[in-house]
Amino acid sequence: MPIKLNDTYLGQGACRTEAAAFLPLLRDADEKIRNKSGAGNDYVGWIDLPVDYDREEVARIKKTAAAIQAHSDIFVVIGIGGSYLGAKAAIDFLRSPNYNTIRKRTPDIYFIGNSFSGSEILEVISLCEGKDVSVNVVSKSGTTTESAIAFRVMLSYMQSRYSKDELRRRIFATTDAHTGALKQLADENGFETYVVPEDIGGRFSVLSAVGLLPIAVCGADIDKILAGAAAEREALFAAGLSNDAYKYALYRNAFLADGKEVEILCSYEPALRSLTEWWKQLFGESEGKDGKGIFPASAIFSTDLHSMGQYIQDGRRMLFETVVRQTECGCALKVPYDEADVDKLNYIAGESLFDVNEKAFLGTLYAHRDGGVPSLVVEYERRDEFSFGALVYFFCLACAASAYILGVNPFNQPGVEAYKKNMFALLGKPGYEKEREALLAKINS
Ligand code: PA5
C-alpha cells in the first residue's frame, strides 16, 4: 500500500486555500523534477534509483552482509549526516531501537564518526574487545573530518588485531567510485569498496550502498526496501500533480506562508525516532538556505507530550505537526484485567496498546488543533521493509518539490562549510592561515 497523506484533520482552515495558491509553483517544481532540469539537477539520481540501480552491486552487498553475519559479532559503521542517518533509521524501524541488546543471530551494529567524541569511539572499541569485528566506513567525499578521524582510530585498532588478509575480509569502504582520500586508502589496502553514486547527495542516499550494506547486515531484506520505494515512485508519478508527496509539499509551503515556521515530525512509535532524525537532515539541509525554510523539529509521543507537550499546546504559535502514523496494529499486547483495580485501569482492560495509542493520537491531534497547532498525517501500513522504502521515497520526493516551491536548490548545503572553515582555521590546517588570523583576531578582541 502506498504512503498516504491524510489531511482530514486540518479542518477547513486557511491552509487549504493557501495551499491551492501554490499550485503554479508546484507545476513548475514537478517539471523540474520530471525533466531533471531544476537547480542542483546533477544530484537527482535518487529519482530513478529504485528502478535503475546497480544489480550487481546489490547482489554483492547481500553476499558481503551474509559473510559479515557469519564472521562478526560487531559491525561498526563510520559516517556522519547522510552517510549514517538513513541506515540507523532503517535498523531501528525494521528491527528495534534496542537492536544491539535484543537476542539475534546478526551482529551488533554501532555508529561512530558522527561526532568528535573520543569517549564514544573508545567505548565502541572497548565493546569490540574479545569479539569479532567488521567495519564499514562511509563517506562520499572521503574527506569528512569526523569520519576520517574515527576511521583512522578504528583502522589502527583493527590492524592491532587482524592480519592484512583478514582486514580485507573485514573492512569495507562506501565512497565515490573514483576519487577521494577514502577511495585511495581503500584501494591501497585492498579493502572492498561500494559506490555512493555521483549523482546522489548524502541525505538522498539511503537506498544506495550507503544504507543498504548496514541494513542488510541487520538481516533486513533490501530487495523489499527497493521494491517498496519503486512501488511508491510509480504510485506518486502516476497520480501526477495531485500525488500525496506533492500535497504534503504544498501544505508545508502554505503553513510557512501562514507563519508556521517550525514543523514537528512526530510519531507514536519509538522505533521511528531515528527516522525523524533522518527526516530532519533531509528537510533541514535541503530547504534551510538563502534565509528561507521551515525549521524541522521532531518528537516522539507520548513521551515528549510529557516534556515538549506544554510548549506545543500553549507556547508561541509558530508550529504545525506532521504525524507519521502506523495504520496496522503491530503488537497484540493488551491492558490486563486486575481484580483489585487499585490503579483504576480496568475501564480499559482488554484494550490493545495499539488502540490506546490511537486514542492518544486522536486526542492529542484535536487538543493541538484547538490550541492552534494543525496536523497533517502521513500513514504507512506496518513496520516492514516495503513501508520503509516507500516512506523514504515519499519524503525525498516531497522534499525536492517543497524546496523548489520555496525557491531554493534542494541538493546543495553551502552553509555546512562555515563551521568547517572556522574549525580548520583553529586547528591550524594548512591552507587556512588567513582565516586563522582573522578568527583569532575576532576571538581575542
Ligand atoms: O547530505 C549530505 O550531503 C551531508 O549530510 C553528507 O552526507 C555528510 O556531510 C557526510 O558527507 P560525506 O559522505 O562526504 O562524508
Residues whose N, C-alpha, C, O or C-beta is under 5 A from the ligand:
A	BS01	PA5	I80 G81 G82 S83 V138 S139 K140 S141 G142 T144 G201 G202 R203
